[in-house]
Amino acid sequence: MLKITRYYSNDSKIVMTSLQLYKHLLRQCEKLPPDACKHYKFAVKQSYKQHKFEPDPERVKQIISKSIDDAKWIVNKYTKK
């Protein structure tokens, strides 16, 4: 079952649960062009399903941190064009 554990992200200093991260990443996808949005939304959903039952809290913390950093990089990649 999905653990509701809160962590601070590296840059944003926002407390997030796994579900809040999922919603945040889907909202970030809306900032992308339509084709990229569709691709990354699918990737976010698949990744969430894959890690939904992650038992290790330290690993969950790493996933959240890396996901936020990756989302920032992707949004910057498409907005700089």
N, CA, C and O atoms as a GROMACS GRO file, in nm:
protein
  324
    1MET      N    1   0.084  -0.118   0.000
    1MET     CA    2   0.000   0.000   0.000
    1MET      C    3   0.088   0.124   0.000
    1MET      O    4   0.199   0.122   0.054
    2LEU      N    5   0.039   0.229  -0.060
    2LEU     CA    6   0.112   0.355  -0.068
    2LEU      C    7   0.127   0.417   0.069
    2LEU      O    8   0.029   0.442   0.139
    3LYS      N    9   0.251   0.440   0.106
    3LYS     CA   10   0.276   0.503   0.236
    3LYS      C   11   0.262   0.653   0.222
    3LYS      O   12   0.312   0.712   0.126
    4ILE      N   13   0.196   0.715   0.316
    4ILE     CA   14   0.182   0.860   0.316
    4ILE      C   15   0.295   0.915   0.402
    4ILE      O   16   0.279   0.936   0.523
    5THR      N   17   0.407   0.938   0.340
    5THR     CA   18   0.524   0.991   0.408
    5THR      C   19   0.556   1.126   0.347
    5THR      O   20   0.551   1.141   0.225
    6ARG      N   21   0.589   1.222   0.429
    6ARG     CA   22   0.618   1.356   0.379
    6ARG      C   23   0.768   1.380   0.376
    6ARG      O   24   0.842   1.339   0.465
    7TYR      N   25   0.811   1.447   0.270
    7TYR     CA   26   0.952   1.480   0.253
    7TYR      C   27   0.963   1.623   0.202
    7TYR      O   28   0.870   1.675   0.140
    8TYR      N   29   1.076   1.684   0.227
    8TYR     CA   30   1.106   1.814   0.169
    8TYR      C   31   1.179   1.791   0.038
    8TYR      O   32   1.273   1.712   0.032
    9SER      N   33   1.137   1.859  -0.066
    9SER     CA   34   1.209   1.850  -0.192
    9SER      C   35   1.334   1.936  -0.184
    9SER      O   36   1.342   2.025  -0.099
   10ASN      N   37   1.431   1.911  -0.269
   10ASN     CA   38   1.559   1.982  -0.264
   10ASN      C   39   1.544   2.132  -0.284
   10ASN      O   40   1.588   2.210  -0.199
   11ASP      N   41   1.484   2.174  -0.393
   11ASP     CA   42   1.482   2.315  -0.428
   11ASP      C   43   1.356   2.386  -0.384
   11ASP      O   44   1.363   2.500  -0.338
   12SER      N   45   1.243   2.323  -0.398
   12SER     CA   46   1.118   2.394  -0.375
   12SER      C   47   1.079   2.405  -0.229
   12SER      O   48   0.994   2.487  -0.193
   13LYS      N   49   1.139   2.325  -0.144
   13LYS     CA   50   1.109   2.326   0.000
   13LYS      C   51   0.960   2.309   0.028
   13LYS      O   52   0.907   2.363   0.125
   14ILE      N   53   0.895   2.234  -0.058
   14ILE     CA   54   0.753   2.204  -0.041
   14ILE      C   55   0.742   2.064   0.017
   14ILE      O   56   0.807   1.971  -0.031
   15VAL      N   57   0.660   2.048   0.119
   15VAL     CA   58   0.639   1.915   0.176
   15VAL      C   59   0.545   1.840   0.082
   15VAL      O   60   0.438   1.890   0.047
   16MET      N   61   0.585   1.719   0.040
   16MET     CA   62   0.504   1.645  -0.056
   16MET      C   63   0.489   1.499  -0.016
   16MET      O   64   0.584   1.438   0.033
   17THR      N   65   0.372   1.446  -0.036
   17THR     CA   66   0.351   1.302  -0.026
   17THR      C   67   0.369   1.246  -0.167
   17THR      O   68   0.384   1.321  -0.263
   18SER      N   69   0.368   1.116  -0.178
   18SER     CA   70   0.380   1.053  -0.309
   18SER      C   71   0.265   1.094  -0.400
   18SER      O   72   0.285   1.120  -0.519
   19LEU      N   73   0.145   1.101  -0.346
   19LEU     CA   74   0.029   1.140  -0.426
   19LEU      C   75   0.038   1.287  -0.467
   19LEU      O   76   0.003   1.322  -0.579
   20GLN      N   77   0.084   1.373  -0.377
   20GLN     CA   78   0.102   1.514  -0.412
   20GLN      C   79   0.207   1.530  -0.521
   20GLN      O   80   0.193   1.614  -0.609
   21LEU      N   81   0.312   1.449  -0.514
   21LEU     CA   82   0.415   1.452  -0.619
   21LEU      C   83   0.353   1.414  -0.753
   21LEU      O   84   0.379   1.479  -0.854
   22TYR      N   85   0.272   1.309  -0.754
   22TYR     CA   86   0.206   1.263  -0.876
   22TYR      C   87   0.123   1.376  -0.936
   22TYR      O   88   0.131   1.402  -1.057
   23LYS      N   89   0.044   1.443  -0.855
   23LYS     CA   90  -0.039   1.554  -0.903
   23LYS      C   91   0.048   1.669  -0.952
   23LYS      O   92   0.018   1.730  -1.055
   24HIS      N   93   0.154   1.699  -0.879
   24HIS     CA   94   0.246   1.806  -0.917
   24HIS      C   95   0.307   1.778  -1.054
   24HIS      O   96   0.314   1.867  -1.139
   25LEU      N   97   0.352   1.655  -1.076
   25LEU     CA   98   0.415   1.620  -1.203
   25LEU      C   99   0.316   1.627  -1.319
   25LEU      O  100   0.352   1.670  -1.428
   26LEU      N  101   0.193   1.585  -1.296
   26LEU     CA  102   0.092   1.596  -1.402
   26LEU      C  103   0.063   1.742  -1.435
   26LEU      O  104   0.041   1.776  -1.552
   27ARG      N  105   0.063   1.829  -1.334
   27ARG     CA  106   0.043   1.972  -1.358
   27ARG      C  107   0.162   2.032  -1.435
   27ARG      O  108   0.143   2.119  -1.520
   28GLN      N  109   0.281   1.985  -1.406
   28GLN     CA  110   0.399   2.033  -1.478
   28GLN      C  111   0.391   1.994  -1.626
   28GLN      O  112   0.439   2.067  -1.712
   29CYS      N  113   0.332   1.879  -1.654
   29CYS     CA  114   0.317   1.834  -1.792
   29CYS      C  115   0.232   1.930  -1.874
   29CYS      O  116   0.251   1.943  -1.995
   30GLU      N  117   0.139   1.998  -1.809
   30GLU     CA  118   0.052   2.093  -1.879
   30GLU      C  119   0.129   2.212  -1.935
   30GLU      O  120   0.079   2.281  -2.024
   31LYS      N  121   0.248   2.236  -1.886
   31LYS     CA  122   0.332   2.347  -1.934
   31LYS      C  123   0.405   2.310  -2.064
   31LYS      O  124   0.468   2.396  -2.125
   32LEU      N  125   0.397   2.185  -2.105
   32LEU     CA  126   0.470   2.136  -2.222
   32LEU      C  127   0.383   2.141  -2.347
   32LEU      O  128   0.261   2.151  -2.337
   33PRO      N  129   0.446   2.134  -2.466
   33PRO     CA  130   0.369   2.125  -2.590
   33PRO      C  131   0.282   1.998  -2.590
   33PRO      O  132   0.314   1.903  -2.519
   34PRO      N  133   0.174   1.997  -2.668
   34PRO     CA  134   0.078   1.886  -2.663
   34PRO      C  135   0.138   1.746  -2.679
   34PRO      O  136   0.105   1.656  -2.602
   35ASP      N  137   0.226   1.727  -2.776
   35ASP     CA  138   0.284   1.594  -2.796
   35ASP      C  139   0.371   1.553  -2.678
   35ASP      O  140   0.365   1.439  -2.631
   36ALA      N  141   0.452   1.645  -2.630
   36ALA     CA  142   0.539   1.617  -2.515
   36ALA      C  143   0.455   1.595  -2.390
   36ALA      O  144   0.486   1.509  -2.307
   37CYS      N  145   0.349   1.673  -2.375
   37CYS     CA  146   0.260   1.660  -2.260
   37CYS      C  147   0.203   1.519  -2.253
   37CYS      O  148   0.204   1.455  -2.147
   38LYS      N  149   0.154   1.471  -2.364
   38LYS     CA  150   0.096   1.337  -2.370
   38LYS      C  151   0.200   1.231  -2.333
   38LYS      O  152   0.173   1.139  -2.256
   39HIS      N  153   0.320   1.244  -2.389
   39HIS     CA  154   0.428   1.148  -2.362
   39HIS      C  155   0.466   1.147  -2.214
   39HIS      O  156   0.474   1.040  -2.154
   40TYR      N  157   0.489   1.264  -2.157
   40TYR     CA  158   0.535   1.270  -2.018
   40TYR      C  159   0.425   1.235  -1.918
   40TYR      O  160   0.454   1.179  -1.812
   41LYS      N  161   0.300   1.265  -1.949
   41LYS     CA  162   0.190   1.223  -1.861
   41LYS      C  163   0.185   1.070  -1.854
   41LYS      O  164   0.166   1.013  -1.746
   42PHE      N  165   0.200   1.007  -1.968
   42PHE     CA  166   0.201   0.861  -1.971
   42PHE      C  167   0.317   0.807  -1.888
   42PHE      O  168   0.301   0.713  -1.811
   43ALA      N  169   0.435   0.868  -1.904
   43ALA     CA  170   0.554   0.824  -1.829
   43ALA      C  171   0.535   0.843  -1.679
   43ALA      O  172   0.574   0.757  -1.600
   44VAL      N  173   0.474   0.955  -1.639
   44VAL     CA  174   0.449   0.981  -1.496
   44VAL      C  175   0.353   0.876  -1.441
   44VAL      O  176   0.377   0.822  -1.333
   45LYS      N  177   0.247   0.848  -1.512
   45LYS     CA  178   0.149   0.749  -1.466
   45LYS      C  179   0.211   0.610  -1.453
   45LYS      O  180   0.186   0.540  -1.354
   46GLN      N  181   0.291   0.571  -1.550
   46GLN     CA  182   0.356   0.440  -1.545
   46GLN      C  183   0.454   0.431  -1.429
   46GLN      O  184   0.461   0.330  -1.359
   47SER      N  185   0.530   0.537  -1.409
   47SER     CA  186   0.628   0.538  -1.300
   47SER      C  187   0.558   0.534  -1.164
   47SER      O  188   0.605   0.466  -1.073
   48TYR      N  189   0.447   0.606  -1.152
   48TYR     CA  190   0.372   0.605  -1.026
   48TYR      C  191   0.321   0.464  -0.997
   48TYR      O  192   0.332   0.415  -0.884
   49LYS      N  193   0.266   0.398  -1.099
   49LYS     CA  194   0.217   0.261  -1.080
   49LYS      C  195   0.330   0.167  -1.041
   49LYS      O  196   0.313   0.078  -0.958
   50GLN      N  197   0.446   0.186  -1.102
   50GLN     CA  198   0.561   0.099  -1.078
   50GLN      C  199   0.612   0.113  -0.934
   50GLN      O  200   0.652   0.014  -0.873
   51HIS      N  201   0.612   0.234  -0.881
   51HIS     CA  202   0.669   0.260  -0.748
   51HIS      C  203   0.562   0.278  -0.640
   51HIS      O  204   0.593   0.320  -0.529
   52LYS      N  205   0.439   0.248  -0.673
   52LYS     CA  206   0.327   0.272  -0.582
   52LYS      C  207   0.344   0.202  -0.447
   52LYS      O  208   0.306   0.257  -0.344
   53PHE      N  209   0.400   0.085  -0.447
   53PHE     CA  210   0.413   0.007  -0.324
   53PHE      C  211   0.557  -0.002  -0.275
   53PHE      O  212   0.596  -0.101  -0.214
   54GLU      N  213   0.635   0.100  -0.301
   54GLU     CA  214   0.776   0.102  -0.259
   54GLU      C  215   0.782   0.100  -0.106
   54GLU      O  216   0.731   0.191  -0.041
   55PRO      N  217   0.845  -0.003  -0.048
   55PRO     CA  218   0.846  -0.017   0.098
   55PRO      C  219   0.954   0.065   0.170
   55PRO      O  220   0.942   0.094   0.289
   56ASP      N  221   1.060   0.102   0.098
   56ASP     CA  222   1.173   0.169   0.161
   56ASP      C  223   1.154   0.321   0.162
   56ASP      O  224   1.156   0.384   0.056
   57PRO      N  225   1.135   0.382   0.280
   57PRO     CA  226   1.114   0.527   0.288
   57PRO      C  227   1.230   0.608   0.231
   57PRO      O  228   1.209   0.716   0.175
   58GLU      N  229   1.350   0.559   0.245
   58GLU     CA  230   1.467   0.631   0.192
   58GLU      C  231   1.463   0.632   0.039
   58GLU      O  232   1.498   0.732  -0.024
   59ARG      N  233   1.421   0.521  -0.019
   59ARG     CA  234   1.409   0.513  -0.166
   59ARG      C  235   1.298   0.605  -0.215
   59ARG      O  236   1.313   0.669  -0.319
   60VAL      N  237   1.188   0.613  -0.142
   60VAL     CA  238   1.078   0.703  -0.178
   60VAL      C  239   1.129   0.847  -0.178
   60VAL      O  240   1.096   0.925  -0.267
   61LYS      N  241   1.206   0.881  -0.078
   61LYS     CA  242   1.263   1.016  -0.068
   61LYS      C  243   1.351   1.046  -0.190
   61LYS      O  244   1.344   1.156  -0.246
   62GLN      N  245   1.432   0.949  -0.232
   62GLN     CA  246   1.517   0.966  -0.349
   62GLN      C  247   1.434   0.984  -0.476
   62GLN      O  248   1.465   1.069  -0.560
   63ILE      N  249   1.330   0.904  -0.489
   63ILE     CA  250   1.244   0.911  -0.608
   63ILE      C  251   1.178   1.048  -0.616
   63ILE      O  252   1.174   1.108  -0.724
   64ILE      N  253   1.126   1.098  -0.504
   64ILE     CA  254   1.060   1.228  -0.502
   64ILE      C  255   1.158   1.338  -0.541
   64ILE      O  256   1.127   1.422  -0.626
   65SER      N  257   1.274   1.338  -0.481
   65SER     CA  258   1.374   1.440  -0.510
   65SER      C  259   1.416   1.438  -0.657
   65SER      O  260   1.422   1.542  -0.722
   66LYS      N  261   1.445   1.320  -0.708
   66LYS     CA  262   1.488   1.306  -0.848
   66LYS      C  263   1.376   1.346  -0.944
   66LYS      O  264   1.402   1.407  -1.047
   67SER      N  265   1.252   1.312  -0.911
   67SER     CA  266   1.139   1.345  -0.997
   67SER      C  267   1.119   1.495  -1.009
   67SER      O  268   1.092   1.546  -1.118
   68ILE      N  269   1.133   1.566  -0.898
   68ILE     CA  270   1.118   1.711  -0.900
   68ILE      C  271   1.228   1.775  -0.984
   68ILE      O  272   1.202   1.864  -1.065
   69ASP      N  273   1.351   1.729  -0.965
   69ASP     CA  274   1.463   1.782  -1.044
   69ASP      C  275   1.445   1.753  -1.193
   69ASP      O  276   1.469   1.840  -1.276
   70ASP      N  277   1.401   1.632  -1.226
   70ASP     CA  278   1.380   1.596  -1.366
   70ASP      C  279   1.268   1.679  -1.429
   70ASP      O  280   1.279   1.722  -1.544
   71ALA      N  281   1.161   1.702  -1.354
   71ALA     CA  282   1.049   1.782  -1.405
   71ALA      C  283   1.094   1.924  -1.435
   71ALA      O  284   1.057   1.981  -1.538
   72LYS      N  285   1.173   1.982  -1.346
   72LYS     CA  286   1.224   2.118  -1.370
   72LYS      C  287   1.309   2.122  -1.496
   72LYS      O  288   1.298   2.214  -1.577
   73TRP      N  289   1.394   2.020  -1.514
   73TRP     CA  290   1.481   2.016  -1.631
   73TRP      C  291   1.399   2.005  -1.759
   73TRP      O  292   1.428   2.074  -1.857
   74ILE      N  293   1.298   1.920  -1.759
   74ILE     CA  294   1.216   1.900  -1.879
   74ILE      C  295   1.138   2.026  -1.913
   74ILE      O  296   1.133   2.065  -2.029
   75VAL      N  297   1.078   2.089  -1.814
   75VAL     CA  298   1.003   2.213  -1.839
   75VAL      C  299   1.097   2.320  -1.894
   75VAL      O  300   1.062   2.391  -1.988
   76ASN      N  301   1.215   2.333  -1.835
   76ASN     CA  302   1.314   2.431  -1.885
   76ASN      C  303   1.356   2.399  -2.028
   76ASN      O  304   1.374   2.490  -2.109
   77LYS      N  305   1.371   2.273  -2.058
   77LYS     CA  306   1.411   2.230  -2.192
   77LYS      C  307   1.310   2.279  -2.296
   77LYS      O  308   1.350   2.327  -2.403
   78TYR      N  309   1.182   2.267  -2.267
   78TYR     CA  310   1.080   2.305  -2.364
   78TYR      C  311   1.049   2.454  -2.362
   78TYR      O  312   1.003   2.507  -2.463
   79THR      N  313   1.071   2.522  -2.253
   79THR     CA  314   1.040   2.665  -2.248
   79THR      C  315   1.152   2.750  -2.305
   79THR      O  316   1.130   2.867  -2.339
   80LYS      N  317   1.272   2.696  -2.318
   80LYS     CA  318   1.385   2.772  -2.373
   80LYS      C  319   1.386   2.772  -2.525
   80LYS      O  320   1.466   2.844  -2.586
   81LYS      N  321   1.300   2.694  -2.588
   81LYS     CA  322   1.297   2.687  -2.736
   81LYS      C  323   1.238   2.813  -2.794
   81LYS      O  324   1.227   2.826  -2.916
   0.00000   0.00000   0.00000
